[in-house]
Amino acid sequence: MSQTVWTLLRPRLLSARSGLKPDARGTNRARLALFGLIGSVFWGGAFAVFYRVLTYFQNVQDFGDILAMKLMSMMVVTFFTLLLFSGIINSLSHLYLSRDLSLVHSLPVSVGDAFLSRWLGSTFDSSWMVAAFSLPVFLSYGLVYQAGLAYYPIVLCAVFFLCLLASATGSLLVLLGAAVLPAGKIRTLFVILGVGLALLLVLVLRMIRPEQLVNPDSFASAVLYLNSMQALDWPWLPTTWITDTVRLALKKEWGLSLFNLALSASCFFSLMFFTRTAAGFLYFRGFSRAQTTAKRLFTPVKFHGYGWESLLNFLSRPARAFAVKEIRSFFRDSTQWPQLFLICALIVVYLYNFSVLPLDKSPMKTIYLQNVFSFLNVGLAAFVLSAIAARFVFPAVSMEGEAFWIIQSAPVSMRTFLWIKYFLYYIPLLVLSELLIIASNFLLGVTPFMMFLSTVTIFFLVPAIVGLAVGLGARYPNFKSENPALSATSFGGVLFMLLSFGLIALVIMLEAGPVYRIFMSRMHGHAFSLPQILWFILSFCLALFLCIFAVFYPMSQGEKNLLKR
Amino acid sequence: MIKLIDLTKDFKTTLAVNRLSLDVAAGEIYGFIGPNGAGKTTTIRMMGGIIEPTGGKILIGGIDVSRDPVGAKKIIGFVPDRPFLYEKLTGMEFMKFIADLYRLDLRAFSRRSLELLEQFALLPWKDEIIEAYSHGMKQRLIIAAALLHDPRVMIIDEPMVGLDPEAVRMVRDILKGLASQNVTIFVSTHTLSLAEDLCDRIGVIHKGTLLAQGTVAELNLAAKTGEARLEEVFLTLVREA
C-alpha cells in the first residue's frame, strides 16, 4: 500500500487519538468507561448465551452437532448480510457524501489512492462492531468443542476475510450504482437499500418460521427434519467457505480448513482487483456527478391548491412552522429512508409473529398465557419505542445543526421550541404504540382488563420516553456533527437508552404484582383486602409519578443546557 | 436604541468581552471592528440573544434582552457571520418558516417575501432547495429573511463575506436605506473601507475591551494619526493597546 494512502488515513487516526485523550471535564473518560462497560456486558452476554446453547446442543444425542453447525452457518450468513448492508451505507457515505471529500479530491493524489483510503475507512466503520461481537460466538464454539490452539488464529483470519469480502462487495455495488443512476439521484441508493433490507428481513423471518419449532406435527418424520438440517450450503458462496473454515478447524481438519480460508482470501483479492479497477474508471466520474444537488424523489400533490401542510392548520403558527420544517427536512433526506422502511418491516414481523404464536400447543392454560404475553407485550412495545426514539427523537435537537442560531435568534423561547419538538414526535409515536398494542392484543385475544391496562400503561410510557429523548437530546446535543442521526450512539444516546430501559423495567415491575393479583382474583373470584388495595394504589401511583417525572425533569435540564450555550 | 452596559462574557478559559459599554442611537449605523478573536462575534451573539452574558446588560429598544429575550428578538433582524440554514427547505419555504415564527400577516408576507427575494436577486431560485445555493446566495437569503419582519434594529456579523461586488453594493445601499428609515444598524466587519463608507460611528474592540469609538475623525484624534484612513487608525490603536 502506498505511503499516500497512509497519509490520507492519518487525519482519521489522529482524530481518533484525540478522542481518546482525557479532556478537562473528564467527559471523554466517562464516555469511554460507559461504552466499555456496556460493550463488555453485551460481549459477555453473547458469550454466555452461546456457551449455554452449545453446551445444551452437545448433550442432545445425534442432533446436537448438526444443530450447532446449522447455527454456525446461520450466524455466518447473518454476519455477512449485516456487514454487506453496513458496507453499502458506509461506502456511499465515505466515497461520495462526506464533507472532507472536496479536500481529498483537491490534493495531488491518484484516484486509486483516494479510493483505497476511503475504502479502508469505510471497511473499518462497517465491520468493527460485527467483528467484535462475532468473536464471543466463535470463542464459545472453540471452548465447548475443545478446539486446538490453531483454531483461534484461523477464526480471526476467517472473520477478517468475511469483513473484507462484504466491504469489497458493498463498495463495488455502490461504484456501479453511482455510475448507473442519474446525477442527483445517487442518494436514491439509500432508498433502494431500505426497501431491499425491509423485504429481505420480512422474507427471511417468514422463511425460517420459528413457530414451527414448537409444533412437532409439522414435521412428517425425524428423518425429513434431519435431512433438512444437514442440507449442504451452496458451495459457491463465500459464506460457505468461511463457515467451512471454522467448522473444519473445530474438527482439527487443518488442511481442509486452510484450503477454505485460502479460497476466501483469493476471492477477496480477486474482488478487490475488480473493485479497484472499476474505481479507476468509475469513482471520480461518480463523485463529480454526486456533487450535483440531490433531486427530489417525488413532489407532493396539491388538492384544489391545498398541500399536506393545510392538515396542520390547527397548530399555532410557530408550531406549524416547526412541524412543516421538520417533516420536509426528514422526507427530503434520503439517508433517513432505509431505517424508516426497516421499522415498517419490523412492525409487520412483530404483529405477524403474534398472529402465529401457538398458544394452544402449550401445556399452560391459554387464557393465562394470553394475558402474560399481553403484559410482556407492553414492555416489548415500549422497548421497540425506545429504540425508535433513540434513532429519531434523541437526535431531533441536534438535527438543527449549525442552523440552530435561527432558533436562538427567533422570537420563540427555548421552552416553546423544545415542547414543539416534543409534541411533534409524541403524537405519531403515541398513535404507533397504541396501534401496535391494540393490534397485538386483538391477535392474542386478551381479556378487556388487560386491553385496558396495556393501552393505559403505554399511554403514560410514550410521553415519558419521548420526554426523556427530547430532554437528553437537548442536554447532550451535537450541532456540529456531519450526521446528527449518529448521535444515538453518542454518550447522551446511550444514556438515554439505559434510562429509558430502566424506566420501562421499573414501570413494568411496579405493575406486575398488582396485575397478577387482580388477574388471579378474577379467575378465582377472590376479593381484595385493604392492604392489597393500598398496595395497588401505591404501585400504580408510583409508576405514574415516574412517567411524569421522566417528562418534565429531562425537558427542564435540556432547556437549561440550551440556554447556557 | 442599543445600549450595552458593562457587558461581559467570560468563557472561563478566555475573557471574550470585558465590561463593554456603548450606546447606538435610532437610525444610526454603528461599525464594530477589531482583529480576529477580539470579541466582536461574541458581543453580537449576546446582543442577538444567542448566548448569555456572564455580566452586564443589553437593552434593545429599551427591552432588557436577558429579561425579555422574546420581546427583544421581535424587533431585531439578526444576520450571523456564517450562512447556516435548513438545507432541505427551498428559499421560499425558509422565508415562510421565518414569517410563521415572527407571526407575520400572511397576505403581507406573500408580497413582502417576493419583494425581498427579487431585491436580493433570488426570485428565480425561490423554489430550489437551499442545499443548491452558493455561499453568497445563502448569505443574501439570510439578509432577506432578517428583513422580512421589518426590524427596528439590525445586528449583522460580517455582512459582505462571500458576496460578489454587485451584491456588496446592493447590501450597502439597502443598509443605508434602512438607516434613513430610522432602523438602527450594528454591523461587525473586517472590511474597513466598508466601515469607513457606511458607518456613522465606529467602535474598535481588542481583547474584549473597547479601545475607542466615534467617527473616523474622532478615532484619528484618539489614535493621534492626523487625517489617516481607517486602516491606519485601526492598526495604530490595536498596536498601542
Boltz contact constraints between the chains, C-beta under 6 A:
constraints:
  - contact:
      token1: [A, 293]
      token2: [B, 131]
      max_distance: 6.0
  - contact:
      token1: [A, 293]
      token2: [B, 132]
      max_distance: 6.0
  - contact:
      token1: [A, 317]
      token2: [B, 100]
      max_distance: 6.0
  - contact:
      token1: [A, 317]
      token2: [B, 103]
      max_distance: 6.0
  - contact:
      token1: [A, 318]
      token2: [B, 101]
      max_distance: 6.0
  - contact:
      token1: [A, 321]
      token2: [B, 97]
      max_distance: 6.0
  - contact:
      token1: [A, 321]
      token2: [B, 100]
      max_distance: 6.0
  - contact:
      token1: [A, 321]
      token2: [B, 101]
      max_distance: 6.0
  - contact:
      token1: [A, 325]
      token2: [B, 97]
      max_distance: 6.0
  - contact:
      token1: [A, 328]
      token2: [B, 89]
      max_distance: 6.0
  - contact:
      token1: [A, 329]
      token2: [B, 88]
      max_distance: 6.0
  - contact:
      token1: [A, 332]
      token2: [B, 88]
      max_distance: 6.0
  - contact:
      token1: [A, 333]
      token2: [B, 88]
      max_distance: 6.0
  - contact:
      token1: [A, 402]
      token2: [B, 84]
      max_distance: 6.0
  - contact:
      token1: [A, 403]
      token2: [B, 84]
      max_distance: 6.0
  - contact:
      token1: [A, 403]
      token2: [B, 85]
      max_distance: 6.0
  - contact:
      token1: [A, 403]
      token2: [B, 86]
      max_distance: 6.0
  - contact:
      token1: [A, 405]
      token2: [B, 50]
      max_distance: 6.0
  - contact:
      token1: [A, 405]
      token2: [B, 80]
      max_distance: 6.0
  - contact:
      token1: [A, 408]
      token2: [B, 50]
      max_distance: 6.0
  - contact:
      token1: [A, 409]
      token2: [B, 48]
      max_distance: 6.0
  - contact:
      token1: [A, 409]
      token2: [B, 50]
      max_distance: 6.0
  - contact:
      token1: [A, 409]
      token2: [B, 78]
      max_distance: 6.0
  - contact:
      token1: [A, 410]
      token2: [B, 101]
      max_distance: 6.0
  - contact:
      token1: [A, 411]
      token2: [B, 70]
      max_distance: 6.0
  - contact:
      token1: [A, 411]
      token2: [B, 73]
      max_distance: 6.0
  - contact:
      token1: [A, 411]
      token2: [B, 74]
      max_distance: 6.0
  - contact:
      token1: [A, 412]
      token2: [B, 101]
      max_distance: 6.0
  - contact:
      token1: [A, 413]
      token2: [B, 70]
      max_distance: 6.0
